[in-house]
Amino acid sequence: MENRICIKCKQEINPLRIKALPTAKTCVDCSTTGAKKGVPMMFGEKDHTWTDMVIMEPEEFDRFEKLNKQQSKFDTLDKTEMNTDGDDDPSEWDNTLLDGLEDM
């Protein structure tokens, strides 16, 4: 593998960066491209669906997360709805399915 010099700082570019990005002309420190975020998304309908990774800038990802949380508020589990055996005393319910969900 060839050693390459960064066009900005004139330091050697890490060989692993060159391996991952063969066209790199700058080292990581001098790169103007920031870290990206990836989100797996499902496309299509019915039997013709596929999952693809959508790559976003950090700002885009933050907006996506904020909108996604606003649009898809999951129903919180109401322990009274879990009572299917007619037992009205919540202290006697089997809460194994609810363990760890209180932190969500």
C-alpha positions in Angstrom: 0.0 0.0 0.0 1.3 3.4 -0.9 2.0 6.2 1.6 0.2 9.3 0.8 0.7 12.8 2.1 -2.2 15.1 3.1 -2.6 18.0 0.8 -3.3 20.4 3.7 -1.1 19.5 6.6 1.6 17.6 4.6 1.5 14.7 7.1 1.2 11.1 6.1 -2.4 9.9 5.7 -3.2 6.8 7.8 -3.1 3.7 5.6 -6.4 2.5 7.0 -8.0 5.7 5.7 -6.6 5.1 2.3 -7.8 1.5 2.4 -11.3 2.6 3.3 -11.3 5.7 1.0 -8.8 5.1 -1.8 -9.4 8.6 -3.2 -8.6 10.4 0.1 -6.4 13.4 -0.4 -6.6 14.6 3.2 -6.0 13.1 6.6 -9.0 12.7 9.0 -8.0 15.9 10.9 -8.0 18.0 7.8 -11.1 16.5 6.2 -14.0 18.9 5.9 -16.5 16.0 5.7 -18.0 15.2 9.1 -19.3 11.9 10.5 -22.5 10.6 8.9 -25.4 8.8 10.5 -27.2 5.9 8.9 -30.8 4.9 9.4 -32.2 1.6 8.0 -35.5 2.3 6.3 -38.0 0.0 4.7 -39.3 0.9 1.2 -42.0 -0.6 -1.0 -45.3 -2.3 -0.3 -46.5 -5.8 0.5 -44.3 -8.5 -1.1 -42.1 -5.9 -2.8 -40.3 -4.4 0.2 -36.7 -3.9 0.8 -34.5 -2.3 3.5 -31.9 0.2 2.6 -29.5 2.4 4.6 -30.2 6.1 4.3 -27.0 8.1 5.1 -27.6 11.6 6.7 -25.6 14.5 7.9 -25.7 14.8 11.7 -28.1 17.8 11.5 -30.4 15.9 9.1 -30.4 12.9 11.5 -31.3 15.1 14.5 -34.3 16.5 12.5 -35.3 13.0 11.4 -35.2 11.7 15.0 -37.2 14.7 16.3 -39.9 14.3 13.6 -39.9 10.5 14.1 -40.5 10.8 17.8 -43.3 13.3 17.2 -45.0 11.2 14.6 -44.8 7.7 16.1 -45.6 8.0 19.8 -45.9 4.5 21.0 -48.8 3.7 23.3 -47.6 3.3 26.8 -48.6 0.0 28.4 -51.4 0.5 30.9 -51.2 -2.2 33.5 -55.0 -2.3 33.8 -55.1 -3.4 30.1 -52.8 -6.3 30.9 -55.3 -7.8 33.4 -57.1 -10.4 31.3 -57.9 -13.0 34.0 -60.5 -10.9 35.8 -58.1 -10.3 38.8 -58.5 -6.6 39.6 -55.6 -6.5 42.1 -52.5 -5.2 40.2 -50.2 -6.5 42.9 -51.0 -10.1 41.9 -50.5 -9.7 38.2 -47.7 -11.4 36.4 -45.5 -8.4 35.3 -42.7 -10.3 33.7 -43.6 -8.8 30.3 -43.4 -5.4 31.8 -40.0 -5.7 33.4 -37.7 -3.0 32.1 -40.5 -1.1 30.2 -40.9 1.5 33.0 -37.5 3.0 31.9 -38.7 3.5 28.4 
